[in-house]
Amino acid sequence: MLQSARIVCTAVILGIILVECNARHGMDQFVKDKSIECYECNSEYDPRCADPFDPYTIGKVNCSMKRPLNHIKEKPTLCRKTIQKVQGNIRVIRGCGYIPDDRDDKECVMRSGTHDVHVTYCSCKHNLCNTGNFQSSPSRITLGASILVITRLIQMA
C-alpha cells in the first residue's frame, strides 16, 4: 500500500512538472509572439484619420495578423503615426511599425527634404497608442524660447 501511494505521488508530481513546463513554454511563446493593436488609416483616403483624431470612428488592426513585408523580416512590434507635408498638403498615416527606435514612446522625429517636403513620425509600443498625443522632437521649452526670441527680434526691428 505504501508502495502504491509513492507511485501515485510521483505520478502527480511528474504531472505537475510537465504541466508547469508546458505552461511556461506556452507563456514564452506568447511573449515572443506578443501582438500589438494599432489604428490603421490614411487621411488621403479617409479624412477622419487627420488631426484632430477621433479614434472611435477608425478601424483597428491586430498587427500580428498582417502579412509579412517582403523587405522586412521582423514582425510589427509598435504603432506609428506619420505626418507628411508635401508642398502644403498634409497627410496623416496611422498603422503598424516594424523597426524599433530608441525614441519610441518618447519623442517624435522630424525630417525635411527638398521641394517643401516635411515628415514627422512618432512610434509607440502599446495597444492603440497612435492617436497622436506624443511629445514632439523639439521640446516645448525650446519651442517657447524660440518663439520668445523671434518675438523680441521682431519688436527690435
C-alpha positions as CSV (number, residue, x, y, z in Angstrom):
1,M,0.0,0.0,0.0
2,L,2.8,2.4,0.8
3,Q,4.4,1.5,-2.5
4,S,1.3,2.4,-4.5
5,A,1.0,5.7,-2.6
6,R,4.6,6.6,-3.6
7,I,3.8,5.7,-7.2
8,V,0.7,7.9,-7.2
9,C,2.5,10.7,-5.5
10,T,5.4,10.5,-8.0
11,A,3.0,10.4,-10.9
12,V,1.1,13.5,-9.6
13,I,4.4,15.4,-9.1
14,L,5.6,14.5,-12.6
15,G,2.3,15.6,-14.0
16,I,2.5,18.9,-12.2
17,I,6.1,19.4,-13.5
18,L,5.0,18.6,-17.1
19,V,2.0,20.9,-16.9
20,E,4.2,23.7,-15.5
21,C,6.9,23.2,-18.1
22,N,4.2,23.2,-20.9
23,A,2.6,26.4,-19.4
24,R,5.9,28.2,-19.2
25,H,6.8,27.2,-22.8
26,G,3.4,28.4,-23.9
27,M,3.9,31.7,-22.0
28,D,7.3,32.2,-23.5
29,Q,5.8,31.6,-26.9
30,F,3.0,34.1,-26.1
31,V,5.5,36.7,-25.0
32,K,7.7,36.0,-28.1
33,D,4.6,36.3,-30.4
34,K,3.0,39.1,-28.5
35,S,0.9,41.2,-30.8
36,I,0.1,44.9,-30.8
37,E,-3.1,46.5,-32.0
38,C,-3.0,49.8,-33.8
39,Y,-5.2,52.3,-35.6
40,E,-4.8,52.0,-39.3
41,C,-5.8,54.7,-41.7
42,N,-4.6,57.3,-44.2
43,S,-6.2,60.8,-44.3
44,E,-5.7,60.9,-48.1
45,Y,-8.5,58.3,-48.4
46,D,-10.3,58.9,-45.1
47,P,-10.4,62.4,-43.7
48,R,-11.3,61.1,-40.3
49,C,-7.7,59.9,-40.0
50,A,-6.4,63.5,-39.9
51,D,-5.9,65.6,-36.7
52,P,-7.9,66.1,-34.6
53,F,-8.3,62.4,-34.5
54,D,-11.5,60.6,-33.3
55,P,-10.3,57.1,-32.5
56,Y,-13.8,55.8,-32.1
57,T,-14.6,56.0,-35.8
58,I,-11.4,54.4,-37.2
59,G,-10.6,50.8,-37.7
60,K,-8.2,48.9,-35.5
61,V,-5.8,46.2,-36.8
62,N,-4.0,43.4,-35.0
63,C,-0.6,43.9,-36.4
64,S,0.5,40.3,-35.8
65,M,-2.2,39.2,-38.3
66,K,-0.8,41.3,-41.1
67,R,1.0,39.7,-43.9
68,P,4.8,39.9,-43.6
69,L,6.5,42.5,-45.7
70,N,9.0,41.3,-48.3
71,H,11.8,43.7,-47.4
72,I,11.5,43.5,-43.6
73,K,11.9,40.2,-41.7
74,E,10.7,41.5,-38.3
75,K,7.1,41.3,-37.2
76,P,5.4,44.6,-36.3
77,T,6.0,45.5,-32.6
78,L,4.9,49.1,-32.4
79,C,2.3,51.6,-33.7
80,R,3.3,54.5,-35.8
81,K,1.8,57.9,-36.8
82,T,3.3,59.7,-39.7
83,I,2.5,63.3,-40.8
84,Q,3.6,64.2,-44.3
85,K,3.6,67.7,-45.5
86,V,4.4,68.0,-49.2
87,Q,4.1,71.4,-50.8
88,G,1.5,72.5,-48.2
89,N,-0.7,69.3,-48.4
90,I,-0.8,67.4,-45.2
91,R,-1.5,63.7,-44.9
92,V,-1.7,61.6,-41.7
93,I,-1.0,57.9,-41.8
94,R,-1.5,55.6,-38.9
95,G,-0.5,52.0,-38.8
96,C,1.8,49.2,-37.6
97,G,5.5,49.8,-37.2
98,Y,8.3,47.3,-37.8
99,I,11.6,48.8,-36.9
100,P,12.1,49.9,-33.3
101,D,13.9,53.1,-32.4
102,D,15.3,54.5,-29.2
103,R,12.8,57.4,-29.3
104,D,9.7,55.1,-29.4
105,D,7.2,56.3,-26.7
106,K,9.4,59.3,-26.0
107,E,9.5,61.8,-28.9
108,C,8.6,62.3,-32.5
109,V,11.2,62.6,-35.2
110,M,11.1,65.4,-37.8
111,R,12.7,65.2,-41.2
112,S,12.8,67.7,-44.0
113,G,13.7,67.2,-47.7
114,T,13.9,69.2,-50.8
115,H,10.9,70.7,-52.6
116,D,9.0,71.6,-49.5
117,V,8.8,68.1,-48.0
118,H,8.5,67.6,-44.3
119,V,7.8,64.4,-42.4
120,T,7.2,63.8,-38.7
121,Y,6.9,60.3,-37.4
122,C,6.0,59.1,-33.9
123,S,6.2,55.5,-32.6
124,C,4.8,53.8,-29.5
125,K,4.8,50.3,-28.1
126,H,1.4,49.8,-26.5
127,N,-2.1,49.0,-28.0
128,L,-3.9,51.8,-29.8
129,C,-1.3,54.4,-28.9
130,N,-1.0,56.0,-32.4
131,T,-3.7,58.6,-31.7
132,G,-1.1,61.3,-31.9
133,N,-0.5,62.5,-28.3
134,F,3.2,62.4,-28.5
135,Q,5.9,64.8,-27.3
136,S,7.4,66.4,-30.3
137,S,11.1,66.3,-31.0
138,P,11.8,69.9,-30.1
139,S,10.7,70.2,-26.5
140,R,8.0,72.7,-25.5
141,I,10.6,74.7,-23.6
142,T,12.8,75.0,-26.7
143,L,9.8,75.9,-28.8
144,G,8.6,78.5,-26.3
145,A,12.1,80.0,-26.1
146,S,12.4,80.2,-29.9
147,I,9.0,82.0,-30.1
148,L,10.1,84.4,-27.4
149,V,13.4,85.2,-29.2
150,I,11.7,85.7,-32.6
151,T,9.1,88.0,-30.9
152,R,11.9,90.1,-29.4
153,L,13.8,90.3,-32.7
154,I,10.6,91.5,-34.4
155,Q,10.0,94.1,-31.7
156,M,13.5,95.4,-32.1
157,A,13.2,95.8,-35.8
